[in-house]
Amino acid sequence: MSRKIAIVTGASRLKGIGYAICTELARRNFDIFFTYWTPYDNQMPWKVGHDEPTQIQNEILNLGVKCEKYELDLALPNSAELLFNRVQEKLGQASVLVNNATYSTLTDIHNFSAAELDRHYEINLKATTLLTIEFIRRFDLKRGGRIINLTSGQSLGEMSDEIAYAITKSAIETLTKTISQKIATKGITINAVNPGPTDTGWMDKSLRKIILEKSPMSRIGTPHDASRLIGFLASDEAEWITGQIIHSEGGFIR
């Protein structure tokens, strides 16, 4: 049976949103191609198991679809070309691109540096934009194209401890709106999803308490909450939705 193909970047951890997106799309009968970059994860407090990407691939295969993975540094100047060539070689032409990969460290006015800004820019803005443009250039299926970007609600409130992250991710909201009408004629929609504070293993007890106090539904968002929305946006039923920034936060109070 012919299936659609979805690319998901930044799916390296079983607790992550990327993993949840991959399995949600697989359940919707998409073949999956996902990327990961363990050097980034391993410099973070949560780390990543050496076999987690393989476990993710095996779980997706067990859902009855095809699945390929690729460890790729998206900061490379030719990463978009490398990725789409590999997808074409292994699975065929993708109809869905989910720009989930991100780079995030604490940057405030005291420790801000040009080098750290460059690292955020390379992944959050440059790579996302180049992947988006490469997807559009190669897409010739006439309809059913979907680009879904991940944001973090930067336009809803200040993030003074994450300056580099906030300004590079906020640009993705602008990208989403700016090109939506232009690419509609090619049968491609583009939307951005802000999942709000999501429990992917990075919160300590004190932070969880603060977030819960600001969560009127008395719980913290899960990767599954984000993946269900993204699964819908990737579907045929969502073809009339484009250029939108969707804040899926369960009423989170900022």
Secondary structure per residue as TSV (DSSP state, phi and psi in degrees):
chain	resnum	aa	ss	phi	psi
A	1	M	-	360.0	134.5
A	2	S	-	-73.8	130.9
A	3	R	-	-121.0	159.8
A	4	K	E	-80.4	159.3
A	5	I	E	-117.1	132.3
A	6	A	E	-119.7	134.4
A	7	I	E	-102.1	129.8
A	8	V	E	-127.1	120.4
A	9	T	S	-91.6	152.2
A	10	G	-	70.9	46.7
A	11	A	-	-117.0	85.7
A	12	S	-	-118.8	-17.2
A	13	R	-	-123.5	141.8
A	14	L	T	-65.7	-21.4
A	15	K	T	-91.7	-2.5
A	16	G	S	-87.2	164.0
A	17	I	H	-66.1	-35.9
A	18	G	H	-58.1	-44.3
A	19	Y	H	-61.3	-44.6
A	20	A	H	-63.0	-38.4
A	21	I	H	-64.4	-45.2
A	22	C	H	-58.7	-47.3
A	23	T	H	-70.7	-34.5
A	24	E	H	-63.7	-45.6
A	25	L	H	-67.9	-34.6
A	26	A	H	-63.3	-40.9
A	27	R	H	-65.2	-23.6
A	28	R	T	-90.9	14.2
A	29	N	T	75.3	30.4
A	30	F	E	-93.5	139.1
A	31	D	E	-74.4	145.3
A	32	I	E	-119.0	135.5
A	33	F	E	-126.8	116.7
A	34	F	E	-122.6	150.9
A	35	T	E	-111.1	160.6
A	36	Y	E	-156.0	164.0
A	37	W	-	-148.5	94.1
A	38	T	H	-66.5	-29.6
A	39	P	H	-56.4	-35.5
A	40	Y	H	-68.6	-49.4
A	41	D	H	-60.0	-37.3
A	42	N	T	-76.8	-8.4
A	43	Q	T	-93.5	-3.1
A	44	M	S	-97.7	159.3
A	45	P	T	-58.7	-30.5
A	46	W	T	-78.4	-23.2
A	47	K	-	57.3	-175.8
A	48	V	-	-150.3	136.6
A	49	G	-	-66.4	146.3
A	50	H	T	-62.4	-23.3
A	51	D	T	-110.7	9.2
A	52	E	H	-61.5	-44.6
A	53	P	H	-58.3	-37.5
A	54	T	H	-67.8	-39.5
A	55	Q	H	-61.3	-42.1
A	56	I	H	-60.7	-46.6
A	57	Q	H	-59.6	-44.2
A	58	N	H	-64.3	-39.6
A	59	E	H	-64.3	-38.8
A	60	I	H	-67.7	-43.1
A	61	L	H	-59.8	-36.1
A	62	N	T	-67.5	-13.8
A	63	L	T	-85.7	0.6
A	64	G	T	90.8	17.2
A	65	V	S	-120.2	171.4
A	66	K	-	-81.4	152.6
A	67	C	E	-153.1	129.7
A	68	E	E	-125.9	149.6
A	69	K	E	-127.9	160.9
A	70	Y	E	-154.4	116.4
A	71	E	E	-80.7	116.4
A	72	L	-	-143.2	130.2
A	73	D	-	-81.4	106.1
A	74	L	T	-70.3	-8.2
A	75	A	T	-76.2	-13.9
A	76	L	S	-62.4	138.9
A	77	P	T	-58.1	-31.5
A	78	N	T	-105.9	23.9
A	79	S	H	-63.1	-36.8
A	80	A	H	-63.9	-45.5
A	81	E	H	-63.4	-44.3
A	82	L	H	-58.5	-45.7
A	83	L	H	-65.2	-51.4
A	84	F	H	-69.0	-31.2
A	85	N	H	-63.9	-42.1
A	86	R	H	-67.3	-40.6
A	87	V	H	-61.6	-45.8
A	88	Q	H	-61.0	-40.9
A	89	E	H	-66.8	-40.6
A	90	K	H	-87.9	-38.7
A	91	L	T	-127.1	-34.9
A	92	G	-	125.2	-161.8
A	93	Q	-	-82.1	130.1
A	94	A	-	-79.5	144.9
A	95	S	S	-108.5	-11.1
A	96	V	E	-131.8	134.5
A	97	L	E	-125.5	121.4
A	98	V	E	-111.5	110.5
A	99	N	E	-86.2	85.5
A	100	N	-	-99.8	-26.1
A	101	A	-	-59.7	141.6
A	102	T	-	-147.2	162.7
A	103	Y	-	-127.0	128.3
A	104	S	-	-148.4	122.5
A	105	T	-	-137.5	164.6
A	106	L	-	-75.0	124.0
A	107	T	B	-137.5	111.1
A	108	D	-	-114.4	-173.1
A	109	I	T	-67.0	-17.7
A	110	H	T	-87.6	-33.6
A	111	N	T	-113.7	10.4
A	112	F	-	-63.4	140.3
A	113	S	-	-144.8	155.8
A	114	A	H	-62.5	-38.7
A	115	A	H	-63.3	-42.7
A	116	E	H	-70.8	-35.1
A	117	L	H	-61.8	-42.1
A	118	D	H	-60.7	-41.3
A	119	R	H	-63.4	-41.2
A	120	H	H	-65.2	-44.5
A	121	Y	I	-60.9	-42.4
A	122	E	I	-58.8	-39.2
A	123	I	I	-94.3	-53.9
A	124	N	I	-69.0	-34.9
A	125	L	I	-113.2	-55.0
A	126	K	I	-63.4	-52.7
A	127	A	I	-63.3	-44.4
A	128	T	H	-60.0	-43.2
A	129	T	H	-66.8	-45.6
A	130	L	H	-65.6	-38.6
A	131	L	H	-63.9	-41.4
A	132	T	H	-62.5	-46.6
A	133	I	H	-64.9	-40.6
A	134	E	H	-65.4	-39.1
A	135	F	H	-60.0	-46.4
A	136	I	H	-63.2	-44.4
A	137	R	H	-62.0	-36.4
A	138	R	H	-89.1	-13.2
A	139	F	-	-75.6	122.8
A	140	D	-	-138.4	29.8
A	141	L	S	-88.9	-0.4
A	142	K	S	76.2	-36.1
A	143	R	S	-154.8	166.0
A	144	G	-	86.7	5.7
A	145	G	E	-76.1	136.9
A	146	R	E	-136.5	126.7
A	147	I	E	-118.2	126.2
A	148	I	E	-128.1	118.8
A	149	N	E	-103.2	149.8
A	150	L	E	-103.4	128.6
A	151	T	-	-122.5	-173.3
A	152	S	-	-139.2	26.7
A	153	G	-	73.6	28.3
A	154	Q	G	-61.1	-28.7
A	155	S	G	-79.5	-5.7
A	156	L	G	-96.1	-16.8
A	157	G	S	-177.3	167.7
A	158	E	-	-73.1	149.5
A	159	M	-	-135.1	66.8
A	160	S	T	-70.0	-13.9
A	161	D	T	-94.6	-1.3
A	162	E	B	-135.8	56.1
A	163	I	H	-60.9	-50.5
A	164	A	H	-63.7	-40.2
A	165	Y	H	-64.0	-48.1
A	166	A	H	-62.7	-43.9
A	167	I	H	-75.3	-29.5
A	168	T	H	-79.1	-36.3
A	169	K	H	-74.2	-33.2
A	170	S	H	-63.9	-29.3
A	171	A	H	-63.5	-25.0
A	172	I	H	-68.6	-32.3
A	173	E	H	-62.6	-41.8
A	174	T	H	-64.4	-44.4
A	175	L	H	-57.2	-45.8
A	176	T	H	-58.2	-45.7
A	177	K	H	-73.2	-38.3
A	178	T	H	-65.2	-39.4
A	179	I	H	-101.9	0.7
A	180	S	H	-61.2	-42.7
A	181	Q	H	-72.0	-38.1
A	182	K	H	-61.5	-39.8
A	183	I	H	-91.0	-7.3
A	184	A	H	-60.8	-32.2
A	185	T	T	-68.2	-18.1
A	186	K	T	-91.9	1.3
A	187	G	T	82.3	26.7
A	188	I	E	-117.6	132.1
A	189	T	E	-104.1	155.0
A	190	I	E	-139.2	129.0
A	191	N	E	-141.2	162.5
A	192	A	E	-124.9	143.0
A	193	V	E	-119.7	127.1
A	194	N	E	-105.4	107.7
A	195	P	-	-81.9	-2.2
A	196	G	-	68.7	-173.7
A	197	P	S	-59.7	119.5
A	198	T	B	-124.4	134.5
A	199	D	-	-79.4	96.1
A	200	T	S	-119.9	19.5
A	201	G	S	98.8	4.1
A	202	W	-	-99.3	-8.6
A	203	M	-	-89.8	135.1
A	204	D	-	-91.1	177.5
A	205	K	H	-62.3	-40.6
A	206	S	H	-67.0	-39.2
A	207	L	H	-69.7	-40.4
A	208	R	H	-58.1	-40.7
A	209	K	H	-62.6	-44.5
A	210	I	H	-62.7	-44.8
A	211	I	H	-66.0	-39.8
A	212	L	H	-62.2	-37.2
A	213	E	H	-65.1	-23.8
A	214	K	T	-101.2	8.9
A	215	S	-	-111.8	102.5
A	216	P	T	-64.4	-17.8
A	217	M	T	-88.2	3.7
A	218	S	S	62.4	31.1
A	219	R	S	-155.1	165.0
A	220	I	-	-98.7	146.5
A	221	G	B	-60.7	148.7
A	222	T	-	-115.2	159.8
A	223	P	H	-55.2	-31.7
A	224	H	H	-65.3	-34.0
A	225	D	H	-59.7	-46.0
A	226	A	H	-67.5	-42.6
A	227	S	H	-67.6	-33.2
A	228	R	H	-65.0	-41.3
A	229	L	H	-65.1	-43.7
A	230	I	H	-65.3	-38.4
A	231	G	H	-58.8	-41.7
A	232	F	H	-65.4	-45.5
A	233	L	H	-63.0	-25.6
A	234	A	T	-81.9	-10.6
A	235	S	S	-85.9	167.3
A	236	D	G	-64.3	-29.5
A	237	E	G	-64.8	-18.7
A	238	A	G	-99.9	16.8
A	239	E	T	-68.7	-12.1
A	240	W	T	-96.3	3.4
A	241	I	-	-110.2	119.1
A	242	T	-	-155.1	152.9
A	243	G	S	72.4	19.9
A	244	Q	-	-105.3	145.7
A	245	I	E	-106.8	110.3
A	246	I	E	-104.0	117.9
A	247	H	E	-95.6	102.0
A	248	S	-	-106.9	80.3
A	249	E	S	-120.4	5.9
A	250	G	T	62.1	28.8
A	251	G	T	79.8	18.9
A	252	F	-	-50.5	131.9
A	253	I	-	-96.6	119.8
A	254	R	-	-92.7	360.0
